[in-house]
Amino acid sequence: MVKSPWLCVIEYKPPWTIDHGLTNKAMRKKIVAGNWKMNMDYNEGLALFSEVINMVKDEATGSQQVVVCSPFIHLHSLAQLGKGYANIAIGAQNAHQNESGAFTGEISAKMIKSVGAVYVILGHSERRQYFGETNELLAKKTDTALANDLKPIFCIGETLQEREANTHFDVIKTQLAEGLFHLDETAFGKVVIAYEPVWAIGTGVTATSAQAQEIHAFIRAEIAAKYSQELADATTILYGGSCNPKNAAELFAQTDIDGGLIGGASLKSRDFTDIVKAFN
């Protein structure tokens, strides 16, 4: 049998498995964001943030940024303490979808912006689980945050049940499509994405660097398909799932991981600083 000289075999690779190299990564903003959750009274929070400033002020340079997302009671004071440090910013942990109104106990994006915050976490898995936040609601919250010049740290991720059912890619695709992909390119360019494997939050279990990289690359490929490769390459995507000083360097070395959304480790100034140092 004579083989045809023009016969060739084409290997298909899903777009999120293609390594676009480290050049694009070097252009993206690198962020380590601490999420204090519902911890720290007023004085404890100020003391912790003062320690963090002293430890990280010389560590975050160039395209690196440290963000501390505290309870609402701390925001103004932390913003004042952080003045003068270009690479240290303050963020809130949530914001209401309405500009104002009769919503007792809620905080608006305008209020958050007025006290000096720059970022706001939206769609954290705990907000989705305990407060029933949907993709549709989060799309509205994102619009309101952007309208008030806040930068959303938009959280997405799958549960253990969804991963075991092998539906995690579909879950993440839907969260992106319904929560963010209504934005135009300019607005989307102001969003930071945080991938949270829900099964790894607060459990001490961390996704392997390969698992985390696979999802981050998938997210970037979805952005490229919706908008452009250029915008995808410019988007900062953080890992949020039991990131700690021991695994941060390996995680941050992955092509598509641009930093971390840090929970428990952000409550200890030394641990948080060691995670920031992992970039170096």
N, C-alpha and C positions, 0 to 999 in steps of 0.2 A: 504494500500500500504506500503510495507516494503522498507525503504530507504537503499541503499547500504552503508555499513560501510566505504568503501574506496572512496565514492563520496566527492569531495571537490570543492570549488569555488576558482578560481584564479583571483585575481584582477590585471589588467594590469596598470602599471604606466609608462608614458613616461619617458625615462632616465633623462631628464632635470628637472623632478619634484622630483627626489630622492635626499634627503639631505645627502651629504657625510660627514657632520659634520664640526666642526670648526678647527679640527686638521690640515687638509690640508691647510686651509686658513692661519693658523699661519705660515706656511712655505713659503708662497709667498711674494714677494716684494710688499710693499704697496707704492703707488705713488699718489701724488697730483701734477698734471702738469698744469701750467698756460699757456693759449694760448692768448697772447696779441693781436693777429690778426693785422690789419693795424692801430695800435695806438701807441702813444708815439714817440715824436721826440727823437733825440739822448740824450740830457741832461735830459729830462723827464724820459726816460728809465733807465738811470744810477741812478737817484734819487730814483725811485721806487724800483729797485732791491736792492739798499743799504738798504732801509727800510725793505724789505722782508728778507734779510740776517739777520739783527739785530733781527727781530722778530721770525724767524723760526729756527735759528741755534741750539737752545736748545730744539726744539719741535720734529724735525725729528731725531729719534734714531733707532738703530737696523736695522730692515728690511724696515724702512720707507725712502722714498726719495722724495725730492721736486725738481721738474723740471720746469724751466721757458723757454718757447718757445717764443722767441722774433722775431721781424723783423730782417732781415739780418744785418742791420746797427749796431745793438747792440751786435752781437754775440761775437766778440773778446773781447770787453771791459767787458762784463758780465762774460765771462769765466775767465778773469784775476781777477775780483772782487771775484769770487766764489772759487778761488784756496784755498785749505786748509780746505774746508768744504766738508767732504766725502759724506754727504747726500744731497748736493745741486748740481744739474747738469743743464746744458744749452742745449736747443734744438732749432732746426730750425722749420719752419712751412711748408716747402716744399723743394723738391730737384728735379732736372731734372733726367730723366731716362738714359741719356747718360753720359759717363765719361767726355767728353769735346767736343768742336766743335763750329761751327758757329750757335749759338743759342743766339742771342742778347737779353740781359736782363735776362737770366736764370742763375741759380746758381747750380753748381755741388755738388755732395755728397763729393767729395774730397776737394773742397773749404771749405765746412761747417766743415768737420773734422779738417782741417788745422788750424782753428781759435779756436779750443778747445771745440766745441759742442760734445755732446754725443748722443743725441736723435734727431729724425726728425719726425714730424707729416706727415703722408701720407694718402691721401684719405679723408681728412676732407670733410664734406658734402658741404661746400661752394666751395671747389675745384671741387667736382663732379658736382655741380649745375651750377656754373658760368663759369667754364673752361672746362667743358665736359670731365673730367677725368673718364675713364672707368676702369673696373676691370682688363682688359688686360694690360692697361697702368700702373696701380698701381702695378701689378705683376712685371713689368720691373723696376719700381722705387724701389720696395722693394729689388730686387736682387742687384741693384746698391748701394743702401744704405748699405746693409749688406756687400757687397764686399769692402766697404770703412770703415768698422768697426763702422757704425752708427746703433743705435738701433731704429727701426721703431716703432712709435706709430700709429698703423694701425686702421683707423676709419671705422666703418660699422654702418648701421642703416637704418631704414625705414622712409618713408614720412607718413604724415597723411593719404593720399589717400590709400597707401599700407596697413596701419594698419586697416583702416575702411573696406578695401576689404578682410581683414583677410589673406593677403599674406605675412605678415611681417616675418614669419618664413622662407618662401621660399626665400625672398629677402636676408635675412641675410645668409642663407645657401649658396646661389649663390655667394655672396660677399666673403665669406670665401673660397669656392671651387676655384673660378677663380682668386682671388687676392693673396691667401696665401698657399693653399694646394699643390702647386707644390714644396714647400720647403721640404727638408729632415728634420728629427727630430732635428738635431743639429742647423740648421739655424732657424727653427721655434721657438726653445727655446730662441732665442734672441729677439723675437717680443713681444711687448706689444699691446694688443687690446683695443680699446676704442669704447664702444657702444654709439652711438648718436641717440636717437630718434629725427629725424630731426624736427618733429613737436614741439619739446620742446626747440629748440635752439633759444635763443634770444627772446622768446615769453613770458617768465615768467611762462610758464606752465611746470611743472615737471612731469615726469612719477611717479606714486606711487612707493613706495619701493617694493611692490609686483610685479608690472609690470616690474620694472627694474631687480629684482631678477630672474623673470621668463626667461627673455631674456638672462641674464648672464649665468644662468644655462644651457640654451639651447646651447649657444655658447660653453660652456665647454664640454657638451655632444658631440657636433660635433667634437671637437678636439680629444676627447677620442676615438670616432669611427674611425677617420682618422689615428691617431697615437697610443696613449696609454692613459690609465687613469692617469698614472704617469706624463706624459707630460701635460695633461690637468690640473691636480692639481697644477702643477708648473707655469702655465701661468697666468700672471697678466692681469686682465680684468678691465678696468676703466669705470665709468659711466660719460658720457658727455652730459648733457642736462639741463641747468639752475640749476646746483648744486650751493648751496649757504650756508652761515653759519647756516641758520635755518633748512635745511633738510639734511645737510651732515652727521651728526651723525647717523640718521636713515638709510640713504642709505648705509653708510660704515659698518653698523652692519649686513647687509645681507650676507649670507654665501658665495656668489660668487662675491661680489663687493669688489674690492681691492683698491679703490681709485677713483679719479675723474680727468677728463680733464675739466678744469675750464676756461670759457670765460670771461664774464663781471666782475665777482667777482675777477679775478686775477689782475685787473687794480687798485684795492684798497688794499693797503698792509694789513690793518686791517682785511678786509673781507677774504682775501686769507689766512692769518695766522689763523683766526678762523676756516677755513675749514681744515687746516692742524691739528689743535688741536682736531678736531672731532675724530681723530683716538684714542685719549687718553681719 
